[in-house]
Amino acid sequence: MTLQPLIAASPVIQVHAAAAFAALGLGALQFALPRGGGRHRAMGRLWVGLMVVVTLSSFFISGLRQVGPFSWIHLLSVVTLVALVRAVIAARRGTIATHRWSMIGLYLGALVITGLFTLMPGRIMAQVVFG
C-alpha cells in the first residue's frame, strides 16, 4: 500500500477521496452509536456535508469519459444528491423509516459499492491499495 498515487493526483481527486474516506468512517460510527438526539443530528449534518463534497467533486473528475466529460458514475452522483435531499426531508418530517433506509442505501450504494469500483485496475485507489 502506498499513498503516492493519491498524493500525485489532482487536488480535486484528493479532496474527493478525503471526503469519501471521512464519510465512510463517520457513517460507520453513526450506525454504531445510538440514533436520535443532538449528537446523531450533528454527525448526520457533517456526514451529509461530506457526501455533498464527494458528490459535487465527482463532476470535476473525468477519467472515465463516456459521454463528453461524463460517465455512468456521474449519473450516480445526481441520484446521490437527490437521495440526500430526500433523506434529510424525511428526517425533518419525522418519517424515520424512510430516513433510515435512505441513509443505509446511500452509505452502501454511494460509498461502499462505488468505493469498490475504485479498486478496478488502472484506477488511483487500486494503485494505492495494491501498488
C-alpha positions as CSV (number, residue, x, y, z in Angstrom):
1,M,0.0,0.0,0.0
2,T,1.3,3.4,-1.0
3,L,-0.3,6.9,-0.9
4,Q,2.0,8.1,-3.6
5,P,-0.6,7.8,-6.5
6,L,-3.1,9.8,-4.4
7,I,-0.5,12.4,-3.4
8,A,0.3,12.8,-7.1
9,A,-3.3,13.1,-8.1
10,S,-5.1,16.4,-8.8
11,P,-6.3,18.4,-5.8
12,V,-10.0,17.6,-6.7
13,I,-9.3,13.9,-6.6
14,Q,-7.5,14.4,-3.2
15,V,-10.5,16.3,-1.8
16,H,-12.9,13.7,-3.3
17,A,-11.0,10.8,-1.7
18,A,-10.5,12.5,1.7
19,A,-14.2,13.4,1.9
20,A,-15.2,9.9,0.9
21,F,-12.9,8.3,3.5
22,A,-14.2,10.6,6.2
23,A,-17.8,9.9,5.2
24,L,-17.1,6.2,5.2
25,G,-15.7,6.3,8.7
26,L,-18.3,8.8,10.1
27,G,-21.1,6.8,8.6
28,A,-19.9,3.6,10.2
29,L,-19.6,5.4,13.5
30,Q,-23.1,6.8,13.1
31,F,-24.5,3.3,12.5
32,A,-22.8,2.0,15.6
33,L,-23.9,4.8,18.0
34,P,-27.4,5.3,19.4
35,R,-29.7,7.1,17.0
36,G,-31.6,10.3,17.7
37,G,-30.6,13.2,19.8
38,G,-28.2,16.1,19.3
39,R,-25.0,14.0,18.6
40,H,-26.8,12.0,15.9
41,R,-28.1,15.1,14.2
42,A,-24.7,16.9,14.4
43,M,-22.9,13.9,13.0
44,G,-25.6,13.4,10.4
45,R,-25.2,17.0,9.2
46,L,-21.4,16.6,8.9
47,W,-22.0,13.3,7.0
48,V,-24.4,14.9,4.6
49,G,-21.9,17.8,4.1
50,L,-19.1,15.3,3.3
51,M,-21.4,13.5,0.9
52,V,-22.2,16.7,-0.9
53,V,-18.4,17.4,-1.2
54,V,-17.9,13.8,-2.5
55,T,-20.8,14.2,-5.0
56,L,-20.0,17.7,-6.3
57,S,-16.3,17.0,-6.6
58,S,-17.1,13.9,-8.8
59,F,-18.3,16.2,-11.5
60,F,-14.8,17.6,-11.9
61,I,-13.3,14.1,-12.3
62,S,-13.5,12.9,-15.8
63,G,-11.1,10.0,-16.1
64,L,-13.8,7.6,-17.4
65,R,-15.2,9.7,-20.2
66,Q,-18.1,8.0,-21.9
67,V,-20.4,10.9,-22.8
68,G,-18.3,14.1,-23.2
69,P,-16.5,14.6,-19.9
70,F,-19.0,12.4,-18.1
71,S,-19.5,8.7,-17.3
72,W,-22.1,6.4,-15.8
73,I,-20.7,7.3,-12.3
74,H,-21.9,10.9,-12.8
75,L,-25.5,9.7,-13.0
76,L,-24.9,8.1,-9.6
77,S,-23.8,11.5,-8.3
78,V,-27.1,13.0,-9.4
79,V,-29.0,10.2,-7.8
80,T,-27.0,10.6,-4.6
81,L,-27.8,14.3,-4.4
82,V,-31.5,13.6,-4.8
83,A,-31.3,10.8,-2.2
84,L,-29.5,13.1,0.2
85,V,-32.2,15.7,-0.1
86,R,-34.9,13.0,0.3
87,A,-33.3,11.6,3.4
88,V,-32.9,15.0,5.1
89,I,-36.5,15.9,4.3
90,A,-37.7,12.6,5.7
91,A,-35.8,13.2,9.0
92,R,-37.2,16.7,9.3
93,R,-40.7,15.4,8.7
94,G,-40.3,12.6,11.2
95,T,-40.6,9.8,8.7
96,I,-37.8,7.9,10.3
97,A,-38.1,4.6,8.4
98,T,-37.7,6.5,5.1
99,H,-34.8,8.4,6.6
100,R,-33.1,5.3,7.9
101,W,-33.4,3.3,4.7
102,S,-32.3,6.2,2.6
103,M,-29.2,6.7,4.7
104,I,-28.4,3.0,4.7
105,G,-28.9,2.9,0.9
106,L,-26.7,6.0,0.4
107,Y,-23.9,4.5,2.6
108,L,-23.9,1.2,0.9
109,G,-24.6,2.4,-2.7
110,A,-22.8,5.7,-2.9
111,L,-19.8,4.8,-0.6
112,V,-19.2,1.1,-0.2
113,I,-20.3,-0.3,-3.6
114,T,-19.0,2.7,-5.6
115,G,-15.8,2.6,-3.5
116,L,-15.2,-1.0,-4.6
117,F,-15.3,0.2,-8.2
118,T,-12.4,2.5,-7.4
119,L,-10.3,-0.7,-6.9
120,M,-10.6,-1.7,-10.5
121,P,-7.2,-2.0,-12.4
122,G,-5.9,1.3,-13.6
123,R,-7.8,3.5,-11.0
124,I,-5.9,5.6,-8.5
125,M,-7.3,3.8,-5.4
126,A,-6.3,0.4,-6.9
127,Q,-2.8,1.7,-7.2
128,V,-2.9,3.0,-3.6
129,V,-4.2,-0.3,-2.2
130,F,-2.5,-2.8,-4.5
131,G,0.6,-0.9,-5.5
